[in-house]
């Protein structure tokens, strides 16, 4: 008869192998498909200057929405990166959305509008609204309604993207591709890009900013990519999402008719005022995590998410005056980093409870302790080599994270669809290629992030209030947010 310790040891080994497999699948997906050469679509034709040729059968119109509030690091470069997309200029428009007519970002936007006047279809919309507690949706709603194309690309103001991102995204949406491969289970209804943060050389990054960068480039990236590939359920971060407005409006229309829901307690009457053309986005202003809820809605409409091998790069220069939801992100202390991670873990706790509960076991230390305990209990029948096994586990995990970190940073600044003869494209580059010393710089930050993972999770699980944009909120059972 098996003892309880034997059963627990077997469970630990099985779960350890499962997490290792998930981690490695996500890692190799990144290493193989985020390489710049492999991101070039085979059916895209370029002219003599390297510009994508207009092909009505391949490409269609896109409206790019950029919600802006305050001054972010490298804001001008980030905003201009969408204007410099290698895409037929008559087939995309850019709408910059601002709420406050006194917002300090407006002069930067006006400078870009003047620079690209006559060559790009771009405009600035200034209008405040209050459809719900989510300020991003309130800001975006006017641009969503004014969009002249069905495909919408919501791109946060503080992220930079490569010139070929739009081409790859539209092809992925139209042909149902995920990292260049045809999906067979569901059609792609939302294309998203892996969010990363990068401390540029000479930015004097704080430890909190370095921890944020480490988290996004290692643990978050590989698990985010894996769950997209596995397509078990919706898994979307809102930094850079592309989908059809008609699909989202259809989703809200079905919610209003009681034919579809994004939560177990959706009230169809709540959606009825948002079912007109161009109104669908407003419904999601009730949620803090509108990106996840939109992804769930399109998933339950019968679609899935797809990637393109692209990343949404958030520069993290240590600029004074940078604006974020609650603190100056680019001068983050370790305490600020912990608070940010706690906030979003609490949001996820309400949205995907099961996944949040097991999250500590996806981190190297906890799963390493579990796996090594199981191996010593079941396989070796002795704990004499426990710490040797644990050290080996950590070394392998660390090497995987380091190789992935380096590869993503190196790939992110290179694009086969970058202009060959346009100087604006090269001048708009973000300084990503860093030369770091593994033992003296990278390793201590990696170790600190791993050590903080479990305490952050415990703090998040022990509370329910969410501090968001300097205001406390609670999450209702229907996942809507209510200010306290």
VENTA-V39692 format. One record per helix or strand of 3 or more residues. SS is the DSSP state (hx for helix, st for strand). FROM is the first residue (numbers start at 1). TO is the last residue. Records with the same first field share a line. If there is no record, write none. Layout:
SS->FROM-TO / FROM-TO
This chain:
hx->4-33 / 37-39 / 75-83 / 89-91 / 106-115 / 135-146 / 165-175 / 207-230 / 245-256 / 268-274 / 280-286 / 290-300 / 329-331 / 334-351 / 353-357 / 359-362 / 364-380 / 386-412 / 423-427 / 438-461
st->62-68 / 92-98 / 121-126 / 151-155 / 187-192 / 194-198 / 240-244 / 303-306 / 311-315 / 466-468 / 471-475 / 481-483
